[in-house]
Amino acid sequence: MDIKYIVLLIVIISITSCKSDYEFKLDTPKQVKENGKFTAKLNEVNGLAIDSVLYSINGQKSSKNNQFDLSNNRLGKHVVSAIVFYNGNKNKKVTNTVLNLATKPPVTYTYEIINEYPHDSNAFTQGLEFHNGYLYESTGLNKESSLRKVELETGKILKKIDLESKYFAEGMTIVDDKIIQLTWQANQGFIYDLEDFKFEKVFGYGRSNEGWGLTHNNEFLIKTDGSERMWFLNKNDYEENHFIETYTNKRKVEKLNELEFIKGEIFANVWQKNYILIVNPKNGAIDGILDLNGLQAKAGQRGEDNVLNGIAYDKINDRLFVTGKKWNKVFEIKYKKK
């Protein structure tokens, strides 16, 4: 056979083979904001016929086929999937990630110092809460972790228990007559009696592998794990119910740490930063940033480790307290637009 016919035959076979291979592409926007609406479209790159497409988002079937609306959904990453049915009895799943961003930039706040109170400069503060006139504090580091009840005006430690040396304590909060305290990487949280600090039981974490900050609203415990996520835990069994992700109109913010629930919003420290985020608990939008630069130096500390970490709110008297790791002061502050 002539060589040119062999070459031609190979080309024909190659073209035929290429046209018989299905190649799918799912088109979605990379990010959305404003009204949160978008359309997904599944295409067959080589122009081959497909039978049907089933669209879903985060594992939930779309009620409007390929039309989606994230306007009332959490911010952050959402996985759009398309299961394409083709060639009679074949199917394939194709996915894309769509980023849902806040609709407007956060408001920036500054502060005014109202009062200063003494604080143990050896306390590596991980969690702080105001309850019935006293501060309750969780301190970290291996071999130094503790749970404390502290007199606000004097800084005097009224009650204190030390954790086993293997534990690195993190955030804490008070719900009814219980203190709930996290550990960092032990995948365990501890429950104590509020009155005498008597240990009652332990609970494990779920998908949030680490414990960082902890607070609560009327319905859930709210927990951070060092990422951009805030996890909402059932109060009765401490199981993870759902999560939100913290985003501005441009990007996510990670390393979320100590938390406090104040007037319907979540105040969150960020590890190694001297500012506090004000977060919408429904969708994770960062509505405000409270710039607290200057306080660290006033508390006798500098550097990346001994930074701002500790937020407590006196709901009855509308007082906001902040401190940091190994700071010698607790500050009562008021915040206002910058």
C-alpha positions in Angstrom: 0.0 0.0 0.0 1.3 3.5 -0.9 2.6 5.3 2.1 0.4 8.4 1.4 -2.7 6.2 1.7 -1.5 4.9 5.0 -0.9 8.4 6.3 -4.3 9.5 5.1 -5.9 6.5 6.8 -4.2 7.3 10.1 -5.4 10.9 9.9 -9.0 9.8 9.2 -9.0 7.3 12.1 -7.5 10.0 14.4 -10.2 12.6 13.4 -13.0 10.0 13.8 -11.6 8.9 17.2 -11.4 12.5 18.4 -14.9 13.3 17.4 -16.3 10.2 19.2 -14.7 11.2 22.5 -16.9 13.3 24.8 -15.4 16.3 26.5 -17.5 18.4 28.9 -17.1 21.9 30.2 -19.2 23.5 32.9 -19.4 27.3 32.6 -20.1 29.3 35.8 -18.9 32.7 37.0 -15.8 32.6 39.3 -17.5 34.9 41.8 -20.8 36.6 42.5 -22.1 39.4 44.7 -24.8 42.0 44.5 -28.0 39.9 43.9 -26.1 36.6 43.9 -27.9 35.2 40.8 -26.1 33.3 38.1 -26.5 30.7 35.4 -24.6 27.5 34.9 -24.2 25.9 31.5 -22.8 22.5 30.5 -21.3 22.3 27.1 -19.9 19.4 25.0 -16.6 20.8 23.6 -16.6 18.6 20.4 -20.2 19.4 19.5 -21.5 15.9 20.3 -25.1 15.4 21.4 -26.0 14.9 25.0 -29.2 13.6 26.4 -29.8 15.7 29.6 -28.1 17.5 32.4 -28.9 17.5 36.1 -27.6 20.5 38.0 -27.0 20.9 41.8 -25.2 23.1 44.3 -23.5 21.9 47.4 -25.1 18.5 46.8 -28.6 19.9 46.7 -30.6 19.6 43.4 -31.4 22.9 41.8 -35.2 23.7 41.7 -34.7 25.9 38.7 -32.5 23.7 36.6 -29.4 25.7 35.8 -30.5 28.9 37.5 -29.0 29.7 40.9 -29.4 32.4 43.6 -27.0 32.8 46.5 -28.4 36.1 47.7 -29.7 34.6 50.9 -27.0 32.0 51.3 -23.7 32.0 53.2 -20.6 33.7 51.7 -17.6 31.7 50.5 -17.2 28.7 48.3 -20.1 26.9 46.7 -19.7 23.8 44.6 -21.9 23.7 41.4 -22.2 20.2 39.9 -23.6 19.0 36.6 -24.3 15.3 35.9 -24.5 14.9 32.2 -26.2 11.9 30.6 -25.0 11.0 27.1 -24.6 8.2 24.6 -27.6 6.3 25.8 -26.5 4.9 29.2 -23.4 6.9 30.2 -23.1 9.8 32.6 -20.4 12.0 34.1 -20.2 14.5 36.8 -18.5 17.9 36.3 -18.0 20.5 39.0 -17.0 24.2 39.4 -16.5 26.4 42.5 -18.3 29.7 42.7 -17.2 32.3 45.3 -20.0 34.3 46.9 -18.7 37.6 48.2 -20.1 40.4 50.4 -22.0 43.2 48.6 -20.2 46.1 50.2 -16.8 46.7 51.9 -16.6 46.6 55.8 -16.9 49.8 57.8 -13.7 50.7 59.7 -14.0 51.7 63.4 -11.6 53.2 65.8 -11.7 53.2 69.6 -11.7 55.3 72.8 -10.4 53.9 76.1 -12.9 54.3 78.9 -11.1 52.4 81.7 -8.0 50.3 82.3 -7.9 47.3 84.6 -4.9 45.2 85.8 -4.4 41.8 84.1 -2.0 39.0 84.8 0.9 39.5 82.4 1.7 35.8 82.5 -1.7 34.8 81.2 -1.6 33.7 77.6 -5.2 34.7 77.0 -7.2 32.4 74.7 -10.8 33.1 75.8 -12.5 35.8 77.8 -16.1 36.3 79.1 -17.9 38.7 81.4 -20.5 37.0 83.6 -22.3 38.3 86.7 -19.7 41.0 87.4 -16.6 38.9 86.9 -14.2 38.0 84.1 -13.8 34.3 83.2 -10.6 33.5 81.3 -9.1 30.6 79.5 -5.3 30.7 79.2 -3.2 28.6 76.8 0.2 27.0 76.2 1.2 23.5 77.2 1.9 23.2 80.9 0.5 26.7 81.5 -3.2 26.2 80.4 -5.9 27.2 82.9 -9.4 28.2 83.6 -9.9 31.3 85.8 -12.4 33.5 87.5 -11.0 37.0 87.9 -12.0 40.2 89.7 -12.3 42.9 87.1 -11.3 45.9 89.1 -8.2 44.4 90.7 -7.2 41.6 88.4 -7.2 39.2 91.4 -7.6 35.5 90.5 -10.5 34.3 92.6 -10.6 30.7 91.3 -8.3 28.8 89.1 -7.8 25.2 87.8 -4.8 24.0 85.8 -5.2 21.7 82.8 -3.1 18.6 82.3 0.3 19.6 80.7 -0.6 17.8 77.5 -3.5 20.2 76.8 -3.2 23.6 75.1 -6.4 25.4 76.2 -8.2 27.8 73.8 -11.5 29.7 73.7 -14.3 29.4 76.3 -17.8 30.5 76.9 -20.5 30.3 79.5 -24.0 28.8 78.8 -26.4 28.7 81.7 -24.5 27.1 84.6 -21.8 25.5 82.5 -18.4 26.6 81.3 -17.4 25.2 77.9 -13.6 25.3 77.1 -11.8 24.3 74.0 -8.4 22.7 73.5 -6.3 23.5 70.5 -5.2 20.2 68.7 -6.5 17.6 71.2 -9.8 17.4 69.3 -11.6 17.8 72.7 -13.7 20.3 74.5 -14.4 20.3 78.3 -17.5 21.0 80.2 -17.3 22.4 83.8 -19.7 23.5 86.5 -19.8 27.3 86.6 -19.9 27.5 90.4 -17.0 25.2 91.5 -15.2 24.5 88.1 -15.8 20.8 88.7 -15.1 18.9 85.5 -18.2 17.2 84.1 -17.6 15.7 80.7 -15.7 15.9 77.4 -16.9 16.3 73.8 -15.1 15.7 70.5 -14.9 17.9 67.4 -16.3 17.0 64.0 -15.0 18.4 60.8 -13.5 21.4 62.6 -10.3 19.6 63.6 -8.9 22.3 65.9 -10.3 24.5 68.6 -9.6 28.3 68.6 -12.4 30.6 69.7 -15.8 30.0 71.2 -19.0 32.1 72.0 -22.7 31.5 71.7 -26.0 33.1 70.7 -29.5 32.1 71.8 -29.5 28.9 69.7 -25.9 27.7 69.0 -22.4 27.6 70.2 -20.1 29.3 67.7 -16.6 27.9 67.2 -13.6 28.8 65.1 -10.8 26.4 64.0 -8.1 28.7 62.7 -9.6 28.9 59.1 -12.1 31.3 57.7 -14.9 29.2 59.0 -17.2 29.7 62.0 -18.9 26.5 63.1 -22.4 26.4 64.7 -22.7 23.6 67.3 -25.9 22.3 68.9 -26.0 23.3 72.5 -27.4 20.0 73.7 -24.9 17.6 72.1 -22.1 19.9 70.8 -22.5 18.4 67.3 -21.6 20.6 64.3 -24.9 21.9 62.7 -23.6 24.2 60.0 -20.9 26.7 59.2 -20.3 30.2 57.7 -17.2 31.6 56.0 -16.0 35.1 56.7 -15.5 37.2 53.6 -15.4 40.9 52.6 -16.4 42.1 49.2 -13.0 41.0 47.9 -11.5 38.1 49.9 -11.7 35.7 52.8 -10.1 36.3 56.2 -8.5 33.3 57.9 -7.0 32.5 61.4 -10.2 33.5 63.2 -9.6 33.2 66.9 -11.4 34.5 70.1 -15.1 35.3 69.7 -17.8 37.2 71.4 -21.5 37.6 70.4 -22.5 41.2 70.8 -25.8 42.8 69.8 -26.6 40.2 67.1 -23.1 40.1 65.5 -20.0 38.1 66.1 -16.8 39.9 67.2 -13.7 37.9 66.2 -10.0 38.3 66.9 -7.6 37.4 64.1 -4.4 35.6 65.1 -1.4 38.0 65.0 -3.6 41.0 64.1 -4.5 44.0 66.2 -8.0 44.4 64.9 -11.4 42.8 65.5 -13.8 41.7 62.8 -17.5 42.4 63.1 -19.2 39.5 61.3 -22.8 38.9 60.2 -23.7 35.5 61.7 -26.2 34.7 59.0 -23.9 34.7 56.0 -20.4 35.5 57.2 -20.1 39.0 55.7 -17.5 41.1 57.5 -19.6 44.2 58.2 -16.9 46.1 60.2 -13.3 46.1 61.2 -12.4 47.5 64.6 -8.8 48.9 64.5 -7.2 48.5 67.9 -3.6 49.4 67.0 -1.9 51.1 69.9 -3.4 48.9 72.7 -0.7 46.3 72.5 2.1 48.8 73.3 -0.1 50.3 76.1 -0.3 46.8 77.6 3.5 46.4 77.6 3.7 44.0 74.7 5.2 43.9 71.2 5.7 41.3 68.5 3.6 38.7 66.7 2.8 36.3 69.5 1.5 38.4 72.4 -1.1 40.2 70.4 -4.7 41.1 70.9 -6.8 38.1 71.9 -9.7 38.4 74.4 -13.1 40.0 74.0 -15.8 40.2 76.7 -19.1 42.1 76.8 -21.1 43.3 79.8 -24.6 43.2 78.3 -26.3 44.8 81.2 -24.1 47.9 81.3 -23.1 47.9 77.6 -19.4 47.6 78.3 -16.8 46.1 75.9 -13.6 44.7 77.3 -10.5 43.6 75.3 -7.1 42.3 76.3 -4.3 40.2 74.8 -1.8 37.4 75.3 0.4 38.3 78.3 -0.9 41.9 78.4 -0.8 43.7 81.7 -4.1 45.4 81.2 -7.7 44.8 80.3 -9.2 47.8 78.4 -12.8 48.9 78.5 -13.4 50.6 75.2 -16.0 52.2 73.1 -15.8 52.1 69.3 -16.9 54.5 66.6 -16.6 55.0 62.9 -13.2 56.0 61.8 
